[in-house]
Structures are given as C-alpha cells and as structure tokens.
Amino acid sequence: MSETDWSPTSEAVAADQRAAYDAMRERCPVARDGTGAWTLFRHDDVVAAALDPATFSSRVSRHLNVPNGMDGEEHARFRALIDPYLAPGAVARLEPRFRGLAARLVASLPGDRSVEAVSELGARFAVRAQSAWLGWPAELEDTLLGWMDDNLEATRSRRLSRTAAVAERFDAIVRSLIEARRRAGADAPDDVTTQLLGERIDGRPLSDEEVISILRNWTAGDLGSIAACIGVVVHRLAVDAGLQERLRGSGRGGDELEAEIDEILRIDDPFVSNRRLATVDVEVGGRTVRAGERVVLNWTAANRDPRVMGDPDSRRPAENALRNVVYGIGVHECPGRGLATLELRVAIEELLAATSAIELAPGADPVREAPPRGGYRTVPVMLRPGPGRPTG
Ligand code: HEM
C-alpha cells in the first residue's frame, strides 16, 4: 500500500461524503492521507480507539481546550465540573422555555414560500435556546448567527489562520459578557454563565481562559451541530411522508421521537469526526500507527458500518441504539447529549404540531455540506399549515 491512501479533501469525497467513507471502510479501513494523519472508518476500530484514551490522546492542539483537548486526571476533574450543568435534572427544567421558543419560531415561518431548514429554523432555534440556557441577551442573536456563518466558512476553508480569527471573535463576545457580570457584582443575573464564573478547580477560581474555553466548547458543540442535525432530520421527514405522519400522530414528549432522531442521525451523521494523537506505536487493522501520529475517528463511517448496523440506510432505532456513536463513546462522550436531544425533540415536535405536511420545496434541491462537516448546507422546504395552527 502506498504512503497516501486517500485524500479527505478530494472532489469525490466532497461530492458524496457518505458514499466515499463507505467505500473507504471496505477498501482501506485504516487510511493515511497526504498530511500523514490516519483515518479509522470501521465501527470496531473507531470504538476501540475512543475507549483507549491512554493510547489515543485528545491533546491534539497546543491551545487550551476544556475539556475536549485534555487527558487523564485533568480531563476527569474538568468533566466533573461541567457535567452537573448538563445533567438530566438541569436539562429537563429547560423544556418549557425551549418549547415556547420553538413554537414561536415555527409560528413565524411562512407557509406560502419555501423555508430553509438549516438557517431559518435550525440555526435560529439553536441560538435562541442556547442564549436562554446560558443567560445571554436576546440582542446577541444576529451577532451569534453571523459568527456561526463565518465559523462554518472558516471550517470549510480548512485554513488555520481563518479559524483562529473566528475563534478570537467568539472569545471577544464571551469576554464582554464576563466583564459585564463582573462589573455587576452581586447584581449579576443568576444564570449559568454567572455560576460558571464562580466555579473553582483544584481549590482556585477558574481562569478567564478556562471559562471562555468551556463556553466555546459548549457553544461550538451546540450551535453548529444542532442546526446541522435539524437540517438532516427535517430532510428525512420531508422525503418520508409515512414517517412524518406517524411521528406527527404520536404527539409531544415521546421517547419514540428521540429514538427516531438518533437513528436518522446515525444514518447521516453530520458531526463527522474527532481527532486523536497516538502516544505509542500501535497496530490498528493491520497498519502500524507510530507514536506522535494523528488519528481521525470517523463517526459518520462507523455509524454506517454494515458489520454492526446491517443495511446502513434502513431505520432500526431499537436495534442500533446501543451501537450508535453520533455522540461519541468513552471518557469524551458528549456531555451535551441530553441537552441536544431535548433541543432537537422539542424543535421537531413543534414543527410537526404546527404543520399538516413538510415537503421539499419544488425546484430547489437540498445542498450537501462540505467536509469536514456533514449533513446538509441547505434544505429548502414548504411548510403546509396545520389545522388551527396557521404558519406565516
Ligand atoms: C446534536 C448535537 C451534538 C453532537 C452530534 C455532538 C457530538 C459530540 C461527539 C461525537 C463528541 C465526542 C468527541 C470526542 O470523542 O473527541 C462530543 C463531545 C463534546 N460535546 Fe457534543 N455534540 C452535540 C451537542 C453538544 C452540546 C449541546 C454540547 C454542550 C452544550 C456539547 C458539548 C460537548 C463537549 C464539551 C464535548 C467534549 C467532551 C470531552 O472531551 O470530555 N455537545 N460531542
């Protein structure tokens, strides 16, 4: 086998990421690209690497990255600090507010022209829900939406200088929120952001850099992924009228909808991959990865591995749930899973309740997202108003 097995930035990959990853998983499941990074495509290799953080370190960047870029004890201490913010009880309390936000947003969408599901529904809902959770002012909405667009463009460009500049802009937004709270002192609002400022680690207060990094990872985890996931789910509903009808009929608050959403995202996982760094020489799928080499866990490919999922495109929520790695696995498994699941369920429930049908808009094809993101960039749909709940 040659030194370079594939190019993650090739036109063939961009044209159809899932088909390209499916093909790689069968042809060359542990593949080296031109930058020297290894990508793992098989479910068992991805899961084994994620479950072995001593061999596959998350310390892939020299920048502070709390807790994503940490290992071992340090990672465990920071996870213990952030996990309570995202625990089931804390998340459940947010449901009425999220539902109100989703219902109002859906009611404001027109019924007489096409609606773009990723930006008009997904991104807007993600920003509003997140601001409500963190206690950020509603006036930040357009700034955050603009930041999301630029962040996506920078990610697509794969240019480090661009992503660094966008990250700095985000840091400035958060820094001004932190400073306003410090100035307010005892009058600061009692919200998640203020609580985070009062946290201590190893007996000392968190540094501003640590607070900003935590908020950046919550925000980066939340905004873009929720918008992308809503795009994937709305697309699936629009092309599968039977599924749409069944879920519309099952009403609000159903576990059934959460299970279906997880399975729809397994089939078309927009959160494509995460990186690791090999700490020792290690054999994976018959190839030798050397200490210091970069490794990419391709969740999208793992989630479509027929060895564990059968036909990757057929929906079997109950059978596939335990092997679904949309939210990762192991010590870095997504702490925001409960929050993300609630946001997705509530947004889709309110969309289904307010409509009698969601259809792809005639003459405007959905556009797929470019690597390293997956899912759709745009999903134009027509929202047919439901009885008693006219949209527009
Ligand atoms: C649908 C939306 C989401 C998806 C698909 C998703 C997916 C993932 C995945 C696959 C990982 C594992 C990363 C790894 O192993 O390196 C992860 C980690 C993480 N996610 Fe999410 N996530 C989502 C939403 C959220 C939300 C809402 C938050 C917080 C508000 C969040 C915060 C994080 C953080 C902080 C980590 C790092 C955990 C650690 O390193 O211990 N995510 N996410």
Boltz pocket constraint, residues with backbone or C-beta under 6 A from the ligand:
constraints:
  - pocket:
      binder: B
      contacts: [[A, 50], [A, 58], [A, 66], [A, 67], [A, 68], [A, 69], [A, 70], [A, 79], [A, 214], [A, 217], [A, 218], [A, 219], [A, 221], [A, 222], [A, 225], [A, 226], [A, 229], [A, 271], [A, 274], [A, 275], [A, 299], [A, 325], [A, 326], [A, 327], [A, 328], [A, 329], [A, 331], [A, 332], [A, 333], [A, 334], [A, 335], [A, 336], [A, 337], [A, 339], [A, 340]]
      max_distance: 6.0
